[in-house]
Amino acid sequence: VTILVVAENKEDEDTAKGIVEMAKFLFEENSGPEVDPELVVETGEPGKTIIKTAGKLDCDQIFIGGADFKWDINADKPGGISNYIIDKFNGVITVVK
């Protein structure tokens, strides 16, 4: 299990690191200590960065979300990041609100 948070620029990396640590805490709280997730913070355009990272990690499933943080899955254009991922990813996609 890899938990990825994308910072849109270098200035947002510290915030992204805090979010990925919070996500790890919530993951462990709900899944138990059996799985130790890998934490990854990448910088770039969110949709493209998620697809690129999923390819590098040979992922077969993506959980996407962000409504509770700063990221709006519908940002920038109709359908936004979620539609970009749905169009570009060849695997199972779960959107978490």
Buried (B, 14 or more C-beta within 10 A) or exposed (E): EEBBBBBBEEEBBEBBBEBBBBBBEEBBEEEEEEEEBEBBBBBBBBBBBBBBBBEEEEBEEBEBBBEEBEBEBEBEEEEBBBBBBBEBBEEEBEBEE
